[in-house]
Amino acid sequence: MSQDLLYERLAERMRRQIQRGVLRAGERLPSLRRLGRDQRISLATAVEAYQQLEREGLIEARPRSGYYVRAASAPAPRAGRMRHLARAPMPVRNPALLGVLDVQARHDLVPLHSASPAMSLLPNAALAGSVTRALRRDPDTALNYAPPQGLRPLRELIAQRYGQCGVDLDPDEIVITAGAMEAISLTLRSLTRPGDIVILETPTYHGLLQAVAAHGLRVLEIPNRPGIGIDPAHARELLERHAVRAALLIPNFSNPLGSLTSEAAKRELVAVCAAHGTIVIEDDLYGELAYSGERPSPMRRYDDGEHVVVCGSYSKMLSPGLRVGWMTGARRTAELLRTKSFSTVATAALPQMALVDYLARHDMERGLRRLRRALADNSLAYRQAVLEHWPDGTCVAEPAGGLTLWVELPERVEGQALFEAALAAGIGILPGHLFSNRGDYRHHVRLSCGYPLNDRIDAAMRSLGDIAKRLARSR
């Protein structure tokens, strides 16, 4: 029996038990390992079953506690109120995108606007030691141009890491970049032409909208739903109507929703894009930040190397300042490398050498476990603070991983008004309309949950609630 059928049958059996009251609201469920032993299934199958029930809103994961049956009255989070999705491709037409860099550059704000982990959660001291050793060991290499494709030892380590989640990568198809955004920009520059059509999910990361705009591309949007992710049926409908050059997607812990697209849906998305000759550009920046601790598969796992380009980075899991990312091109590697060479020539050698040294000396998985636990705790604490202090009617999506929270405000409160008032109070957040090509989600904001809920941030969350309540009363 296939693993897919096993997890579906297990999820259906537990679904019936919940609906019949055999498993009651608030009841703790068996741990993943115990479930695997009791049912004689693999850990991966147990994870898939629980994730399916979690997406349906029937169970919830509580950090450091396990899985529990959710109360029947728990509100289902919504992606948001938006107009009907455009049937025709459109250029990026969101003028608010021009001002977001001004906010991101400010360091005087309470940092609820920046999707980055707190520096206290990252191995800064160990990385500093690696930088020093790399520089002392071979200063001529460290301070010279690196090969345009990047240092081979680092590419080998990246390939090994992907191999652990079922992706067979050749180090020779990996190109090192200055972070994930350069990887995405170079991929768009290499594989698209101005006027081409690309699919983006909605809501999506505002940086992807900016990259698409910079390359003169037209956009079709498909919905990404909290707790569900991307539905391949929407992609299929658009691909049957339009000649789509590329689909730029964040299937694993999307920004801003934190949603996780199921393995079955990822497999289907790859298949439908391949059938229509559409390139998938996968932003895998958050793939390692699963609150459950189980790293989901990149879409590349379901590809033969012909249709999926994966873009990733160490920025969110080790160091944002080293600026080291990658893109995997398979048969398109030569084209991607040529574009890289014409653009920035090469990524700095010293950060690459430092990462090779660090990864040789330290257990990255151990550090990731600590980071994931902290982010899961942060996410839960932030959600509780919003629901406690913000106006009645506020909803918060439950992310499965990543660094962000998507908050839906009551109808009387606009995200832009809350954003402006928060800035005046020294608090950084981002308004929801930044995450749509057409400026939808006007009653939403995005928060970062990368920092522990200390006194300063707790006070900021309370202040945001007071501001939102005041805005609600004034309408």
N, C-alpha and C positions, 0 to 999 in steps of 0.2 A: 504494500500500500504506500502511495506517495506521501512525502512529508506534508505537502499542501493539504491533502485530504485528511490526514491525521489531525492537524491543528484545527481544521474547519469542523470536523466531527466533535472534537473535544470542546471547542467554543460553543457549538450548538447545544451540546449536553449541559454545559454549565449555564447557558442562556436560559434553557428551560427550567433548570433548578432555581435560578434567580426569579424568574417570572412566576413560578409556583410557590415561592416562599420557602423552598427547601434551604436555599442559601439566603439569609436575611440581611437587610440593610445594616451596615456597620460591622458585619461579621468578617473576621480575618480569614483570608484564603490561604491554602498551603503555599509554602515558598516554592519558587521555581524548581529548585533541586528536588524537593520532596514530591512535587507534582510529577516531575520526570520519573522518579523512582516508582511512585504509586501506579502511574499509568503505563510504565515501561516505554517511555518515549524519550527522545533526545531533549536536551536543554533548549535547543533552538526551536523545537516544536512547541514546548511549553511557553516560551517567550512569545511566539507568534499567536498562540491562543489567547494569552492574557492581553497582548497588545490589541487584538481584534475586539475583545470585550471592552477594553479601555476606550477604544475609538468610538464604540457604540454608546459610551456613557454608562455602562452597567457596573464597572468596577473602577477603582482608582488606586494609583500607587502613592503611598505615603513614604517620604524619605526616611530611611533607616528603620522602617517599620514593616514594610511589605505591601501586599495588595489586599484591598477591602471592597466589599460590596457597597456600592453607592446607594444613598437614599433615593427613592423613586422620585422625590420632589426636587432633586438637584437640577438646577437650570442647565440646559444644554448651551454651551457657548456658541456664539454666532460669528461668522467672518465679518458680517456687517451689512449695513444698508447701502446698496449701490444700485446704480441704474442698470438697465439691461446691458449685458455685455455687447460691445460693438460687433456687428457682423462684418464690417469692412475694416481692413487694416488702417491704422492711423499713425502719423508721426507722434513722437512724444510731445505732449501739449500741457505740461504741468509747470507753470512758471514758478511755483513754490520751490522747485528743486534747486533753483539758483541760489537761494538763501541758506540752504542747509549747512554749507561749509562754514559759514560764519559762526553758527552755533557749535559745531564740532570743534572749532579751533579754540573755544573758550575753556580755560582751565579753572576759572573761578566759580563754576557752577557745581551744585550737587550733581554728581555724574549719573543721572538716570536717563541720559540721552545717548550714551556711548555704549555700543554693544561689545564690550570688552570685559574680561575678568579683572578683578582687583589684582594689583601687582603682588599683594600678599599671598595670593593663591598660586603664583607661578614660581618656578625654581630660579629666581634671579641670581642668588649667590653662586649656585652651581654653574649657571651659564656664564657668569662673569669669570669664574675660574677657567672655564673652557675657552673663552675669548683670550685670556691671558696666556694660556698654554699654547694655543694655536699660533699666536703672534710670536711667542718666544721660540717655539719649535722650528718654525719655517717662515720668518718674516718676509723673505723675498716672494714666496708664493702668496702669503696672506695679503700683501700690499700690491700685488700685480693684478693684471686682468685675469679673470678666471676664463676657462673655456666657455664659449657662448651657450653650450648645452648645460653647463653646470658641472660640478665635480662628480666624478663617477661614484666614489664611495657614498655620497649622499643620495644619489639616484638609486643605488643598490638598497640602501636602507628604506627608502620610500617604497620601492617595489616589494621588499620583504613585508613591510607593514600592511600593504594592500593584500598581499598573499594570505594574511591571517584572516581576512574577511571574504575570501573566495574569489579574489580578483587576480588573475594571472597577468602581471605586467613585466615587460622586458625593460631593464634599466635604460636601454638604448632608445626607448620611445618617450622617456621623461625629459622634459625641458625645465630647468630651474628658472624661476622668475622672482621678481621683487614683490612677493605677496600674491594673494589670490586675485585681487582686482587687476593687476597687470596681466596675469594669466588669462582672465576673461577678456580683457580689452584686446590682447594680442590675438586670441582665438577669433574674436569677432572681426578684427582687421584682416586676418588671414583668410577666413572662410566665408565672409559675406561681402557684399558690395552695396553702396548707397542705394536705397530704394527697396532692398530685399525685405521680406517679411520674416519676423521672428515671433515666436510664441513666448509670452511671459505669464507666470501665474499671477493672480491678484488676490490679496495684497502681496506685493513683492518688495524686496530690498530696494530702497531708493537709489543706491549706487548702481544697480543693474539698469534702471531706467536712464540714469545719466550716461552710462556706457553706450547703451543703445542709441541715445540721442546723439552722442558724439560721432557715431559712425553713420548717421543719416538713415537709420533703419526704420521700418514701419512695424507697428506692434498689433498683435492680436492677443487678447487676454483670456485665460482659462481660470476658473476659480480654484483656490486652495482653501479647504475647509478645516476649521479647528477640530482636532481629534480624528480627522479623516485623511487630509492631505489632498493630493491631486487625483482627480478622476479621469482615467484614460478616455472615457466616452466623450468628454468635452474636446480633448485633443483630436480624437478621430473625426469628430464632426467638422472641425476647422480644417483639418488636413484634406478632407474630401472636397472642400469648397475652394481652397486656396493653395497656391504653390508656395509652401513655407520652406524657407531655407534652413532655419535653425529653431530649436526650442531651448531656451535658456531657463533652467529649472533648479530649484533647491528642494529635492525630495526628502532629505534628511534634516529635520529640525529647522524648518524654513524661518527666515527672518521676514516679517515680524511674528508670525504665529507660533513658531516652535512646533509645528505639526510634523508628523512622520507619515509619509506615504508608504502603504503596505508593500511587501515584497512582490505580491501578485500584481499590484498596480504598476510597480516599477517595471516588472517584466513586460507587462502589456504595453506600457508607454514606449519602451525601447522597440518592441515589435511593430507597433503601429507607425512610429517614426521611420523605422527602417523600410517598411513597406512603401512609404511615400518619398523616400530619398531625403528625409529631413535629418540634419545633424542634431544630436543632443549635446548641448554644452551643460555639463553638470557642475554646479557650484557645491562642492563637498566640504565647504569650510567648517561646518558644524558637525560633521559626521561622527567625530570622536566624543561628542558631548552628550551622550545618551544618559538620562537620569537613571534608567534601569541598569546601567553598566554594560549593556549588551550593544556592541557596535553594529548598527544596521548595514546592510550591503549597499555599496554604491550601485548606481544603475549600470555602470560598466560591467558588473558581474554578469549581466544578461545580454551582453553584446559580444560580437565576434571580433571586435577591434576595428570595425568599419564605420560605426555610426555614432559612438559616444566619446566625447573628449571630457576628461575629468580635470577640474581645476581645484586645487586645494592649497593649504598653507599651514605653517606652524604658528601663525599669529595668535589664534584663540586658545591653543593648548600649551604653548611653551613661552613664546615671546613675541609681542606685536612689534617691538622695536628692531628686531633683527631683519625683518622684511624678507623672509624667504618663503616662497611658494613654489608651485609647479603646475604644469599642464601635461597631460598624457595624450599623445597624438596618434599612436599606432601608425597606420599607413600615411597619416597626415603630418608625421613628425618633421619631415624635411621642410615642409611648407611653414609650419609653426616656427621652426628654428631659424629659417631665413627671415621671417618677420621680426623675431627677437633680435637677430643680429643687426638688422637695419634700424631697429628702434633704440634699444639701450645697450647694444653690443653684448653685454654680459651682466650677470648679477654679481655683486661684490663677493670676493673669495673669502674674506675673513669670517663673515657670518656663517657661510657654508662649512668652513673648517671647524668653527666652534660647535656647530650642531653635530657634526660627525664625532667630535671629541665627547660631547655631552652624551650622545646616544650610546657610545661605546662604554661609558663609565657608569651610567645610571639606568635604572629600570623605568622607562617612560610610562609603562602601564601602571606602575604603582602611583606615580604622580597623577596620572589621569584619573585613577580611582578616587583620589583625594579631591581633585577638582570637580569631578562629576557629583560626588556627595555634597560638596559645598554649594554647587549651583542648584542642585535639587532642593537643598534646604533653603537657599535664598529664594528660589521661585515660590515655594510654599509660603514662606514668611511674607513675601511681598503680596501674594494673592490675598492672604488673610488680612493684611493691612489695608488693602484697597477695599475689600468687602466690609471691613469694620469701620473705616473712616470716611469713605467716599459716599456720594448721595445714593439713596435707594434707587434701584433700577440699574446700577452699574454692574456690568458683567465682565468677567476676565476669562480668556481662553486658558485651558490647561495645557501648557506645553509638555511635550515628551522629552525635550532636550533643548540645548542651545542656551542663549543668553538674553532672551527678550520675553516680554509679556505684552499681549495685545488686549487693550482695555476698551470696552464699548461703554460710552457714557450715555446717560439719559438723553432723551430727545431734546430737552431744553438746553443742553450744554454742548457747545461746539468745541472740537479739539483745538482749533486755532486760537480761540479765546483763552482756553486753559493754558496752552503753550505760551502765549504772550504774557499772561499774568504770572505764570511760573517763572519766566525769565526775569521779570521785574522783581521777583522774590528771591532770585539767585538759584533757581532750580532748573535743571535741564531735562526736558522731555522732548519728544517729537510728535507733531500732529499727524493724525492718520492719513490725511490727504496726500502726504508725501509718498505713500506706498502704492499709488495707483497712477496709471498713465493719464487718466482724465480727472484726477483730483477727487475721487470718491472717498468714502470713509471719513466724512466730515464730523462724525460724532465719535471718533476714536482717537486714542493716543497710544504710542509705543513707549514702554519703559524698559530700561536695561535692568536685569537682575544679577549682574556680574559682581556686585559688591555685597558683603554681608550687611544685614539690617542692623547697623550700629545706631547709636543715639542720633547722630547727624541725619542719617537717612530716614530713620523712623520719624524724626521731627519733620523732614521734608514731605514724607507721605501724608502725615497729618495735615500739613499746610496745604498740600494739593487737594485733599478732601475738603478743607474749609473753603478754598477758592472755588472748587467745583460746586459746592452747595450755594455759595454766594451767587455764582453765575446762574445757577438754576432758579434762584429766587428772583433774579433781575429780569427774567424773560416773561 
